[in-house]
Amino acid sequence: MSTNTKVKELESSVLETLKAQIRGKIIFPDHAEYHETRKVYNAMIDKRPGMFVMCVDTADVMYAVNFARENNLLVAVRGGGHNGGGLGLCDEGMVIDLSGIKFVHVDVENSTVRVGGGNLWGEVDHATHPFGLAVPAGIISSTGVGGLTLGGGVGHLSRKYGLTIDNLLEADMVLADGSIVTVNARQNTDLFWAIRGGGGNFGIVTSFKFQAHPVKNIIGGPTLWPIERTEEVMEWYHTFINNAPDELNGFIATMVIPGAPFPEELHNKMFCGIVWSYVGDPRKQEEVFAPVHALNPIFAHVGEMPYPSIQTLFDGMLPHGLQWYWRADYFKELGPEVRARHLEFGSKIPTPLSQMHLYPISGAAGRVGKEDTPWANRDAKYAGVIVGVDPDPANADKITAWCKEYWEALHPYSTGGAYLNFIMDEGQERIKASYKGNYERLARIKKTYDPENFFRVNQNILPEN
């Protein structure tokens, strides 16, 4: 493909054509809202698009796609703006922003939920909770539905109800040629397969339909042990969680307690922690959590709460606008060498918000076939992520260095691939390693629906040659 045209190189009369078509707002660099609009969750990202098309409906998306294709503009697609590598933005091209396409329709009779392409997960939880329903998602309510879903969707309900993609029933999407299609198990089945883990490579999803599940309240919360007990706790956790009932989920972390709502005596100290979520029979909670308490955590705050509360537990600690650096891998084991590395780097966390998480992929999430969706790592036991996080740009180098060193120490023990929602821009080989044998099928589907790689500001799958 030839070099892209920059928005600023277009004639004003050409831009006026787009303005006349779009119902939503178009924001150029001279607009008063431009600098606020170009901010994303990760403040380490500093990209300067040539324009934002703030879509309010599917027609806006279609017009924007056609205009960008006809004028050879680079396009990025932004939903919730959480992407670690800032792949919802691009320099000098067009950002198709979906934040105005919001709706949540709950079908109580069928326990399904129709959601707009610009919704955040907190908005979905707000709408489904009164009906005693929930859709499996992540662990932060401000995450965008689109990005998390298209990449997979690991979270508190994964062991009981699978990944978010395992609960996706249908989607409406705008393709690179500007047309709109509906994909499900009966229509456009190749595309339906591809978007369940293949990211934003195949089109722009303006509407998702999910299967929801009977979840009203959960029993959960954090348990903490001194960082010095990391190896012991991780060895116990590996056996425990992989033999636990599907109703119990818990992700393990090396972390610092930065402040409230935790007790003051815990502040700014390093811990090995597990955040639990149990959706089984409340009468069995003492039995289920007895082995946890037998390990003598120095802090345990596990109790009944509404499901949206566990989803918002970390929102206050991790608001928009922090500096983030991400690295990730999949792991099958937590052997002695792995545990030792976690103790080593968990003991020198550079800033209070920097942390490591290991999310279990056992239970329902691990029983889906590795070729049933593009998400090929169903045999991995954990999706691991290391994040350097801090509000101060002056600490960017420090958090980045710690994150890289931690990752480099662990990577030899990984499967070689990573959950692509957890990485930044790490190149084609990492993408191929993460999709494993499914990459070739994805590349063929990409060639069919996007042969010119129009949608390429993403964890990019190249069209088959």
KALIN-V959247 format. One record per residue. N is the residue number from 0. RES is the residue in three letters. SS is DSSP state (h for helix, s for strand, l for the rest). PHI is phi in radians with two decimals (none if undefined). OMEGA is omega in whole degrees, 0 to 359 (* if undefined). Layout:
# KALIN-V959247
n=N res=RES ss=SS phi=PHI omega=OMEGA
n=N res=RES ss=SS phi=PHI omega=OMEGA
This chain:
# KALIN-V959247
n=0 res=MET ss=l phi=none omega=179
n=1 res=SER ss=l phi=-1.21 omega=179
n=2 res=THR ss=l phi=-1.04 omega=182
n=3 res=ASN ss=l phi=-1.21 omega=171
n=4 res=THR ss=s phi=-1.30 omega=175
n=5 res=LYS ss=l phi=-1.53 omega=181
n=6 res=VAL ss=h phi=-0.97 omega=183
n=7 res=LYS ss=h phi=-1.15 omega=179
n=8 res=GLU ss=h phi=-1.51 omega=181
n=9 res=LEU ss=l phi=-1.38 omega=176
n=10 res=GLU ss=l phi=-1.18 omega=180
n=11 res=SER ss=h phi=-1.04 omega=180
n=12 res=SER ss=h phi=-1.14 omega=178
n=13 res=VAL ss=h phi=-1.19 omega=179
n=14 res=LEU ss=h phi=-1.15 omega=178
n=15 res=GLU ss=h phi=-1.10 omega=177
n=16 res=THR ss=h phi=-1.06 omega=179
n=17 res=LEU ss=h phi=-1.15 omega=180
n=18 res=LYS ss=h phi=-1.01 omega=181
n=19 res=ALA ss=h phi=-1.24 omega=183
n=20 res=GLN ss=h phi=-1.58 omega=190
n=21 res=ILE ss=l phi=-1.54 omega=175
n=22 res=ARG ss=l phi=-1.35 omega=180
n=23 res=GLY ss=l phi=-1.37 omega=183
n=24 res=LYS ss=s phi=-1.49 omega=171
n=25 res=ILE ss=s phi=-1.99 omega=185
n=26 res=ILE ss=s phi=-2.04 omega=178
n=27 res=PHE ss=s phi=-1.79 omega=183
n=28 res=PRO ss=l phi=-1.02 omega=179
n=29 res=ASP ss=l phi=-1.57 omega=180
n=30 res=HIS ss=l phi=-1.34 omega=182
n=31 res=ALA ss=l phi=-1.06 omega=183
n=32 res=GLU ss=l phi=-1.67 omega=188
n=33 res=TYR ss=h phi=-1.05 omega=186
n=34 res=HIS ss=h phi=-1.19 omega=175
n=35 res=GLU ss=h phi=-1.24 omega=182
n=36 res=THR ss=h phi=-1.17 omega=183
n=37 res=ARG ss=l phi=-1.41 omega=175
n=38 res=LYS ss=l phi=-1.29 omega=174
n=39 res=VAL ss=l phi=-2.22 omega=185
n=40 res=TYR ss=l phi=-0.96 omega=181
n=41 res=ASN ss=s phi=-1.57 omega=183
n=42 res=ALA ss=l phi=-1.25 omega=176
n=43 res=MET ss=l phi=-1.28 omega=180
n=44 res=ILE ss=l phi=-1.53 omega=182
n=45 res=ASP ss=l phi=-2.35 omega=180
n=46 res=LYS ss=l phi=-1.81 omega=185
n=47 res=ARG ss=l phi=-2.20 omega=179
n=48 res=PRO ss=l phi=-1.14 omega=176
n=49 res=GLY ss=l phi=-1.35 omega=176
n=50 res=MET ss=s phi=-2.88 omega=169
n=51 res=PHE ss=s phi=-1.97 omega=171
n=52 res=VAL ss=s phi=-1.81 omega=185
n=53 res=MET ss=s phi=-1.56 omega=188
n=54 res=CYS ss=l phi=-1.27 omega=177
n=55 res=VAL ss=l phi=-2.02 omega=177
n=56 res=ASP ss=l phi=-2.79 omega=182
n=57 res=THR ss=h phi=-1.11 omega=179
n=58 res=ALA ss=h phi=-1.05 omega=177
n=59 res=ASP ss=h phi=-1.01 omega=180
n=60 res=VAL ss=h phi=-1.11 omega=181
n=61 res=MET ss=h phi=-1.10 omega=178
n=62 res=TYR ss=h phi=-1.06 omega=182
n=63 res=ALA ss=h phi=-1.14 omega=179
n=64 res=VAL ss=h phi=-1.08 omega=180
n=65 res=ASN ss=h phi=-1.08 omega=180
n=66 res=PHE ss=h phi=-1.10 omega=182
n=67 res=ALA ss=h phi=-1.14 omega=180
n=68 res=ARG ss=h phi=-1.16 omega=182
n=69 res=GLU ss=h phi=-1.16 omega=182
n=70 res=ASN ss=l phi=-1.90 omega=173
n=71 res=ASN ss=l phi=1.00 omega=178
n=72 res=LEU ss=s phi=-1.67 omega=171
n=73 res=LEU ss=l phi=-1.22 omega=184
n=74 res=VAL ss=s phi=-2.16 omega=167
n=75 res=ALA ss=s phi=-2.07 omega=181
n=76 res=VAL ss=s phi=-2.08 omega=182
n=77 res=ARG ss=s phi=-2.10 omega=173
n=78 res=GLY ss=l phi=-1.80 omega=179
n=79 res=GLY ss=l phi=-1.51 omega=177
n=80 res=GLY ss=l phi=1.35 omega=182
n=81 res=HIS ss=l phi=-1.51 omega=188
n=82 res=ASN ss=l phi=-0.89 omega=185
n=83 res=GLY ss=l phi=-1.02 omega=181
n=84 res=GLY ss=l phi=-1.52 omega=180
n=85 res=GLY ss=l phi=1.22 omega=184
n=86 res=LEU ss=l phi=-1.36 omega=170
n=87 res=GLY ss=l phi=-1.56 omega=179
n=88 res=LEU ss=l phi=-2.26 omega=172
n=89 res=CYS ss=l phi=-2.57 omega=177
n=90 res=ASP ss=l phi=-1.54 omega=169
n=91 res=GLU ss=l phi=1.24 omega=179
n=92 res=GLY ss=l phi=-1.83 omega=181
n=93 res=MET ss=s phi=-1.86 omega=169
n=94 res=VAL ss=s phi=-1.81 omega=174
n=95 res=ILE ss=s phi=-1.61 omega=185
n=96 res=ASP ss=s phi=-1.69 omega=185
n=97 res=LEU ss=l phi=-1.72 omega=189
n=98 res=SER ss=l phi=-1.11 omega=177
n=99 res=GLY ss=l phi=-1.56 omega=180
n=100 res=ILE ss=l phi=-1.74 omega=186
n=101 res=LYS ss=l phi=-2.23 omega=171
n=102 res=PHE ss=l phi=-2.90 omega=174
n=103 res=VAL ss=s phi=-2.36 omega=180
n=104 res=HIS ss=s phi=-1.99 omega=182
n=105 res=VAL ss=s phi=-1.74 omega=174
n=106 res=ASP ss=s phi=-1.73 omega=186
n=107 res=VAL ss=l phi=-1.17 omega=183
n=108 res=GLU ss=l phi=-1.06 omega=183
n=109 res=ASN ss=l phi=-1.83 omega=182
n=110 res=SER ss=l phi=0.94 omega=176
n=111 res=THR ss=s phi=-2.12 omega=184
n=112 res=VAL ss=s phi=-2.40 omega=175
n=113 res=ARG ss=s phi=-1.78 omega=190
n=114 res=VAL ss=s phi=-2.30 omega=178
n=115 res=GLY ss=s phi=-1.25 omega=182
n=116 res=GLY ss=l phi=-1.16 omega=180
n=117 res=GLY ss=l phi=-1.82 omega=182
n=118 res=ASN ss=l phi=-1.26 omega=171
n=119 res=LEU ss=s phi=-1.79 omega=184
n=120 res=TRP ss=h phi=-1.15 omega=177
n=121 res=GLY ss=h phi=-1.08 omega=178
n=122 res=GLU ss=h phi=-1.24 omega=176
n=123 res=VAL ss=h phi=-1.18 omega=180
n=124 res=ASP ss=h phi=-1.04 omega=179
n=125 res=HIS ss=h phi=-1.04 omega=183
n=126 res=ALA ss=h phi=-1.37 omega=185
n=127 res=THR ss=h phi=-1.50 omega=187
n=128 res=HIS ss=h phi=-1.03 omega=180
n=129 res=PRO ss=l phi=-1.05 omega=179
n=130 res=PHE ss=l phi=-1.64 omega=181
n=131 res=GLY ss=l phi=1.24 omega=183
n=132 res=LEU ss=s phi=-2.17 omega=175
n=133 res=ALA ss=s phi=-2.66 omega=174
n=134 res=VAL ss=l phi=-1.86 omega=178
n=135 res=PRO ss=l phi=-1.02 omega=181
n=136 res=ALA ss=l phi=-2.49 omega=185
n=137 res=GLY ss=l phi=-1.67 omega=181
n=138 res=ILE ss=l phi=-2.29 omega=179
n=139 res=ILE ss=l phi=-2.22 omega=188
n=140 res=SER ss=l phi=-1.29 omega=181
n=141 res=SER ss=l phi=-1.50 omega=176
n=142 res=THR ss=l phi=-1.21 omega=178
n=143 res=GLY ss=s phi=-1.29 omega=178
n=144 res=VAL ss=h phi=-1.07 omega=187
n=145 res=GLY ss=h phi=-1.11 omega=183
n=146 res=GLY ss=h phi=-1.09 omega=181
n=147 res=LEU ss=h phi=-1.12 omega=182
n=148 res=THR ss=h phi=-1.13 omega=186
n=149 res=LEU ss=h phi=-1.12 omega=178
n=150 res=GLY ss=h phi=-1.55 omega=179
n=151 res=GLY ss=l phi=2.53 omega=177
n=152 res=GLY ss=l phi=1.66 omega=177
n=153 res=VAL ss=l phi=-1.74 omega=181
n=154 res=GLY ss=l phi=-2.93 omega=187
n=155 res=HIS ss=l phi=-1.12 omega=184
n=156 res=LEU ss=l phi=-1.81 omega=188
n=157 res=SER ss=h phi=-1.08 omega=184
n=158 res=ARG ss=h phi=-1.25 omega=180
n=159 res=LYS ss=h phi=-1.53 omega=189
n=160 res=TYR ss=h phi=-2.12 omega=177
n=161 res=GLY ss=l phi=1.48 omega=178
n=162 res=LEU ss=l phi=-1.28 omega=177
n=163 res=THR ss=h phi=-1.04 omega=180
n=164 res=ILE ss=h phi=-1.12 omega=178
n=165 res=ASP ss=h phi=-1.29 omega=180
n=166 res=ASN ss=h phi=-2.00 omega=177
n=167 res=LEU ss=s phi=-1.46 omega=182
n=168 res=LEU ss=s phi=-1.75 omega=187
n=169 res=GLU ss=s phi=-2.92 omega=175
n=170 res=ALA ss=s phi=-2.62 omega=168
n=171 res=ASP ss=s phi=-1.79 omega=184
n=172 res=MET ss=s phi=-2.49 omega=177
n=173 res=VAL ss=s phi=-1.66 omega=183
n=174 res=LEU ss=l phi=-1.57 omega=183
n=175 res=ALA ss=l phi=-1.12 omega=179
n=176 res=ASP ss=l phi=-1.51 omega=178
n=177 res=GLY ss=l phi=1.55 omega=179
n=178 res=SER ss=l phi=-1.43 omega=177
n=179 res=ILE ss=s phi=-2.07 omega=180
n=180 res=VAL ss=s phi=-2.32 omega=171
n=181 res=THR ss=s phi=-1.84 omega=181
n=182 res=VAL ss=s phi=-2.11 omega=176
n=183 res=ASN ss=s phi=-2.84 omega=184
n=184 res=ALA ss=l phi=-1.23 omega=181
n=185 res=ARG ss=l phi=-2.03 omega=182
n=186 res=GLN ss=l phi=-2.03 omega=177
n=187 res=ASN ss=l phi=0.84 omega=188
n=188 res=THR ss=h phi=-1.13 omega=178
n=189 res=ASP ss=h phi=-1.17 omega=177
n=190 res=LEU ss=h phi=-1.19 omega=179
n=191 res=PHE ss=h phi=-1.07 omega=176
n=192 res=TRP ss=h phi=-1.07 omega=188
n=193 res=ALA ss=h phi=-1.15 omega=185
n=194 res=ILE ss=h phi=-1.37 omega=179
n=195 res=ARG ss=l phi=-1.52 omega=180
n=196 res=GLY ss=l phi=2.19 omega=183
n=197 res=GLY ss=l phi=-1.49 omega=176
n=198 res=GLY ss=h phi=1.23 omega=184
n=199 res=GLY ss=h phi=-1.54 omega=186
n=200 res=ASN ss=h phi=-1.31 omega=193
n=201 res=PHE ss=l phi=-2.00 omega=180
n=202 res=GLY ss=l phi=2.76 omega=181
n=203 res=ILE ss=s phi=-1.91 omega=181
n=204 res=VAL ss=s phi=-1.46 omega=180
n=205 res=THR ss=s phi=-1.78 omega=180
n=206 res=SER ss=s phi=-2.67 omega=177
n=207 res=PHE ss=s phi=-2.03 omega=171
n=208 res=LYS ss=s phi=-2.14 omega=184
n=209 res=PHE ss=s phi=-2.05 omega=165
n=210 res=GLN ss=s phi=-1.43 omega=176
n=211 res=ALA ss=l phi=-1.79 omega=186
n=212 res=HIS ss=s phi=-2.33 omega=182
n=213 res=PRO ss=s phi=-1.27 omega=177
n=214 res=VAL ss=l phi=-2.32 omega=177
n=215 res=LYS ss=l phi=-1.89 omega=175
n=216 res=ASN ss=s phi=-1.97 omega=174
n=217 res=ILE ss=s phi=-2.20 omega=172
n=218 res=ILE ss=s phi=-1.96 omega=185
n=219 res=GLY ss=s phi=-2.90 omega=182
n=220 res=GLY ss=s phi=2.33 omega=186
n=221 res=PRO ss=s phi=-1.64 omega=165
n=222 res=THR ss=s phi=-2.17 omega=186
n=223 res=LEU ss=s phi=-2.25 omega=173
n=224 res=TRP ss=s phi=-2.25 omega=177
n=225 res=PRO ss=s phi=-0.98 omega=184
n=226 res=ILE ss=h phi=-0.98 omega=181
n=227 res=GLU ss=h phi=-1.11 omega=181
n=228 res=ARG ss=h phi=-1.67 omega=185
n=229 res=THR ss=h phi=-0.95 omega=184
n=230 res=GLU ss=h phi=-1.10 omega=179
n=231 res=GLU ss=h phi=-1.11 omega=182
n=232 res=VAL ss=h phi=-1.15 omega=180
n=233 res=MET ss=h phi=-1.15 omega=178
n=234 res=GLU ss=h phi=-1.11 omega=177
n=235 res=TRP ss=h phi=-1.11 omega=184
n=236 res=TYR ss=h phi=-1.05 omega=183
n=237 res=HIS ss=h phi=-1.02 omega=179
n=238 res=THR ss=h phi=-1.21 omega=185
n=239 res=PHE ss=h phi=-1.15 omega=188
n=240 res=ILE ss=h phi=-1.21 omega=181
n=241 res=ASN ss=l phi=-1.40 omega=174
n=242 res=ASN ss=l phi=-2.05 omega=183
n=243 res=ALA ss=l phi=-1.35 omega=174
n=244 res=PRO ss=l phi=-1.09 omega=182
n=245 res=ASP ss=l phi=-0.98 omega=183
n=246 res=GLU ss=l phi=-1.16 omega=182
n=247 res=LEU ss=s phi=-1.83 omega=175
n=248 res=ASN ss=s phi=-2.15 omega=175
n=249 res=GLY ss=s phi=-2.78 omega=176
n=250 res=PHE ss=s phi=-1.75 omega=185
n=251 res=ILE ss=s phi=-1.79 omega=187
n=252 res=ALA ss=s phi=-2.54 omega=159
n=253 res=THR ss=s phi=-1.85 omega=193
n=254 res=MET ss=s phi=-2.81 omega=173
n=255 res=VAL ss=s phi=-2.00 omega=173
n=256 res=ILE ss=l phi=-1.55 omega=188
n=257 res=PRO ss=l phi=-1.37 omega=183
n=258 res=GLY ss=l phi=2.86 omega=180
n=259 res=ALA ss=l phi=-0.97 omega=12
n=260 res=PRO ss=l phi=-1.57 omega=181
n=261 res=PHE ss=l phi=-1.36 omega=179
n=262 res=PRO ss=l phi=-1.03 omega=186
n=263 res=GLU ss=h phi=-1.04 omega=182
n=264 res=GLU ss=h phi=-1.18 omega=178
n=265 res=LEU ss=h phi=-1.66 omega=189
n=266 res=HIS ss=l phi=-1.08 omega=174
n=267 res=ASN ss=l phi=1.10 omega=173
n=268 res=LYS ss=l phi=-1.92 omega=184
n=269 res=MET ss=s phi=-1.66 omega=185
n=270 res=PHE ss=s phi=-2.46 omega=160
n=271 res=CYS ss=s phi=-1.73 omega=185
n=272 res=GLY ss=s phi=-2.22 omega=172
n=273 res=ILE ss=s phi=-2.30 omega=177
n=274 res=VAL ss=s phi=-1.84 omega=188
n=275 res=TRP ss=s phi=-1.73 omega=172
n=276 res=SER ss=s phi=-2.61 omega=183
n=277 res=TYR ss=s phi=-2.07 omega=183
n=278 res=VAL ss=l phi=-2.03 omega=179
n=279 res=GLY ss=l phi=-1.57 omega=181
n=280 res=ASP ss=l phi=-1.13 omega=181
n=281 res=PRO ss=h phi=-1.02 omega=180
n=282 res=ARG ss=h phi=-1.20 omega=181
n=283 res=LYS ss=h phi=-1.75 omega=187
n=284 res=GLN ss=h phi=-1.09 omega=180
n=285 res=GLU ss=h phi=-1.09 omega=178
n=286 res=GLU ss=h phi=-1.13 omega=182
n=287 res=VAL ss=h phi=-1.13 omega=185
n=288 res=PHE ss=h phi=-1.60 omega=180
n=289 res=ALA ss=h phi=-0.99 omega=179
n=290 res=PRO ss=h phi=-1.11 omega=178
n=291 res=VAL ss=h phi=-1.16 omega=181
n=292 res=HIS ss=h phi=-1.17 omega=178
n=293 res=ALA ss=h phi=-1.15 omega=178
n=294 res=LEU ss=l phi=-1.48 omega=174
n=295 res=ASN ss=l phi=0.98 omega=173
n=296 res=PRO ss=l phi=-1.11 omega=178
n=297 res=ILE ss=l phi=-1.43 omega=175
n=298 res=PHE ss=s phi=-2.57 omega=177
n=299 res=ALA ss=s phi=-2.50 omega=179
n=300 res=HIS ss=l phi=-2.27 omega=183
n=301 res=VAL ss=l phi=-1.95 omega=181
n=302 res=GLY ss=s phi=-2.83 omega=182
n=303 res=GLU ss=s phi=-1.37 omega=179
n=304 res=MET ss=s phi=-2.70 omega=173
n=305 res=PRO ss=s phi=-1.06 omega=180
n=306 res=TYR ss=h phi=-0.93 omega=178
n=307 res=PRO ss=h phi=-1.04 omega=180
n=308 res=SER ss=h phi=-1.24 omega=177
n=309 res=ILE ss=h phi=-1.21 omega=179
n=310 res=GLN ss=h phi=-1.24 omega=181
n=311 res=THR ss=l phi=-1.85 omega=187
n=312 res=LEU ss=l phi=-0.99 omega=184
n=313 res=PHE ss=l phi=-1.82 omega=184
n=314 res=ASP ss=l phi=-1.03 omega=182
n=315 res=GLY ss=l phi=-1.17 omega=179
n=316 res=MET ss=l phi=-1.32 omega=188
n=317 res=LEU ss=l phi=-2.19 omega=180
n=318 res=PRO ss=l phi=-1.33 omega=173
n=319 res=HIS ss=l phi=-1.04 omega=169
n=320 res=GLY ss=l phi=1.70 omega=175
n=321 res=LEU ss=s phi=-1.56 omega=172
n=322 res=GLN ss=s phi=-1.40 omega=180
n=323 res=TRP ss=s phi=-2.29 omega=167
n=324 res=TYR ss=s phi=-2.31 omega=189
n=325 res=TRP ss=s phi=-2.03 omega=166
n=326 res=ARG ss=s phi=-2.51 omega=186
n=327 res=ALA ss=s phi=-2.69 omega=176
n=328 res=ASP ss=s phi=-2.81 omega=169
n=329 res=TYR ss=s phi=-1.68 omega=179
n=330 res=PHE ss=s phi=-2.36 omega=175
n=331 res=LYS ss=l phi=-1.76 omega=184
n=332 res=GLU ss=l phi=-2.36 omega=171
n=333 res=LEU ss=l phi=-2.12 omega=183
n=334 res=GLY ss=l phi=-1.25 omega=184
n=335 res=PRO ss=h phi=-0.97 omega=181
n=336 res=GLU ss=h phi=-1.18 omega=179
n=337 res=VAL ss=h phi=-1.14 omega=181
n=338 res=ARG ss=h phi=-1.09 omega=180
n=339 res=ALA ss=h phi=-1.14 omega=179
n=340 res=ARG ss=h phi=-1.16 omega=178
n=341 res=HIS ss=h phi=-1.13 omega=176
n=342 res=LEU ss=h phi=-1.13 omega=182
n=343 res=GLU ss=h phi=-1.05 omega=186
n=344 res=PHE ss=h phi=-1.48 omega=174
n=345 res=GLY ss=h phi=-1.21 omega=179
n=346 res=SER ss=l phi=-1.53 omega=179
n=347 res=LYS ss=l phi=-2.37 omega=176
n=348 res=ILE ss=l phi=-1.08 omega=192
n=349 res=PRO ss=l phi=-1.37 omega=183
n=350 res=THR ss=l phi=-2.47 omega=187
n=351 res=PRO ss=l phi=-1.02 omega=183
n=352 res=LEU ss=l phi=-1.68 omega=179
n=353 res=SER ss=l phi=-1.28 omega=186
n=354 res=GLN ss=s phi=-2.86 omega=175
n=355 res=MET ss=s phi=-2.20 omega=176
n=356 res=HIS ss=s phi=-2.20 omega=169
n=357 res=LEU ss=s phi=-2.14 omega=181
n=358 res=TYR ss=s phi=-1.72 omega=181
n=359 res=PRO ss=s phi=-1.23 omega=177
n=360 res=ILE ss=l phi=-2.02 omega=178
n=361 res=SER ss=l phi=-1.51 omega=182
n=362 res=GLY ss=h phi=1.17 omega=184
n=363 res=ALA ss=h phi=-1.04 omega=181
n=364 res=ALA ss=h phi=-1.10 omega=182
n=365 res=GLY ss=h phi=-1.53 omega=183
n=366 res=ARG ss=h phi=-1.72 omega=175
n=367 res=VAL ss=l phi=-1.43 omega=181
n=368 res=GLY ss=l phi=-1.11 omega=185
n=369 res=LYS ss=l phi=-1.17 omega=177
n=370 res=GLU ss=l phi=-1.88 omega=181
n=371 res=ASP ss=l phi=-1.24 omega=173
n=372 res=THR ss=l phi=-2.40 omega=176
n=373 res=PRO ss=l phi=-1.08 omega=183
n=374 res=TRP ss=l phi=-1.24 omega=195
n=375 res=ALA ss=l phi=-1.49 omega=191
n=376 res=ASN ss=l phi=-1.82 omega=181
n=377 res=ARG ss=l phi=-1.18 omega=180
n=378 res=ASP ss=l phi=-1.53 omega=173
n=379 res=ALA ss=l phi=-1.28 omega=179
n=380 res=LYS ss=l phi=-1.61 omega=185
n=381 res=TYR ss=s phi=-2.53 omega=165
n=382 res=ALA ss=s phi=-1.74 omega=183
n=383 res=GLY ss=s phi=-1.71 omega=176
n=384 res=VAL ss=s phi=-2.50 omega=175
n=385 res=ILE ss=s phi=-2.07 omega=180
n=386 res=VAL ss=s phi=-2.24 omega=168
n=387 res=GLY ss=s phi=-1.59 omega=188
n=388 res=VAL ss=s phi=-2.38 omega=176
n=389 res=ASP ss=s phi=-2.90 omega=178
n=390 res=PRO ss=l phi=-1.31 omega=189
n=391 res=ASP ss=l phi=-1.68 omega=177
n=392 res=PRO ss=h phi=-0.99 omega=179
n=393 res=ALA ss=h phi=-1.12 omega=181
n=394 res=ASN ss=h phi=-1.70 omega=184
n=395 res=ALA ss=h phi=-1.03 omega=181
n=396 res=ASP ss=h phi=-1.16 omega=182
n=397 res=LYS ss=h phi=-1.16 omega=182
n=398 res=ILE ss=h phi=-1.24 omega=178
n=399 res=THR ss=h phi=-1.17 omega=181
n=400 res=ALA ss=h phi=-1.09 omega=180
n=401 res=TRP ss=h phi=-1.08 omega=181
n=402 res=CYS ss=h phi=-1.07 omega=180
n=403 res=LYS ss=h phi=-1.12 omega=181
n=404 res=GLU ss=h phi=-1.13 omega=177
n=405 res=TYR ss=h phi=-1.04 omega=181
n=406 res=TRP ss=h phi=-1.08 omega=181
n=407 res=GLU ss=h phi=-1.09 omega=179
n=408 res=ALA ss=h phi=-1.23 omega=183
n=409 res=LEU ss=h phi=-1.61 omega=189
n=410 res=HIS ss=h phi=-0.95 omega=180
n=411 res=PRO ss=l phi=-1.03 omega=181
n=412 res=TYR ss=l phi=-1.74 omega=183
n=413 res=SER ss=l phi=-1.59 omega=176
n=414 res=THR ss=l phi=-1.40 omega=182
n=415 res=GLY ss=l phi=1.78 omega=178
n=416 res=GLY ss=l phi=-1.90 omega=181
n=417 res=ALA ss=l phi=-2.51 omega=170
n=418 res=TYR ss=l phi=-1.15 omega=193
n=419 res=LEU ss=h phi=-1.22 omega=172
n=420 res=ASN ss=h phi=-1.26 omega=184
n=421 res=PHE ss=h phi=-1.82 omega=182
n=422 res=ILE ss=l phi=-2.11 omega=177
n=423 res=MET ss=l phi=-1.69 omega=181
n=424 res=ASP ss=l phi=-1.53 omega=186
n=425 res=GLU ss=l phi=-2.08 omega=171
n=426 res=GLY ss=l phi=1.63 omega=187
n=427 res=GLN ss=h phi=-1.12 omega=184
n=428 res=GLU ss=h phi=-1.13 omega=177
n=429 res=ARG ss=h phi=-1.16 omega=179
n=430 res=ILE ss=h phi=-1.13 omega=179
n=431 res=LYS ss=h phi=-1.09 omega=180
n=432 res=ALA ss=h phi=-1.12 omega=182
n=433 res=SER ss=h phi=-1.39 omega=178
n=434 res=TYR ss=h phi=-1.53 omega=178
n=435 res=LYS ss=h phi=0.92 omega=185
n=436 res=GLY ss=h phi=-1.21 omega=179
n=437 res=ASN ss=h phi=-1.46 omega=185
n=438 res=TYR ss=h phi=-1.09 omega=184
n=439 res=GLU ss=h phi=-1.10 omega=178
n=440 res=ARG ss=h phi=-1.17 omega=177
n=441 res=LEU ss=h phi=-1.07 omega=180
n=442 res=ALA ss=h phi=-1.13 omega=178
n=443 res=ARG ss=h phi=-1.19 omega=179
n=444 res=ILE ss=h phi=-1.17 omega=176
n=445 res=LYS ss=h phi=-1.06 omega=180
n=446 res=LYS ss=h phi=-1.09 omega=181
n=447 res=THR ss=h phi=-1.19 omega=189
n=448 res=TYR ss=h phi=-1.81 omega=180
n=449 res=ASP ss=l phi=-2.56 omega=186
n=450 res=PRO ss=l phi=-1.10 omega=180
n=451 res=GLU ss=l phi=-1.61 omega=180
n=452 res=ASN ss=l phi=0.99 omega=177
n=453 res=PHE ss=l phi=-1.03 omega=178
n=454 res=PHE ss=l phi=-1.57 omega=184
n=455 res=ARG ss=l phi=-2.26 omega=174
n=456 res=VAL ss=l phi=-1.51 omega=187
n=457 res=ASN ss=l phi=-2.99 omega=169
n=458 res=GLN ss=l phi=-1.34 omega=202
n=459 res=ASN ss=l phi=-1.38 omega=171
n=460 res=ILE ss=l phi=-1.77 omega=183
n=461 res=LEU ss=l phi=-1.34 omega=177
n=462 res=PRO ss=l phi=-1.02 omega=179
n=463 res=GLU ss=l phi=-1.01 omega=180
n=464 res=ASN ss=l phi=-1.20 omega=*
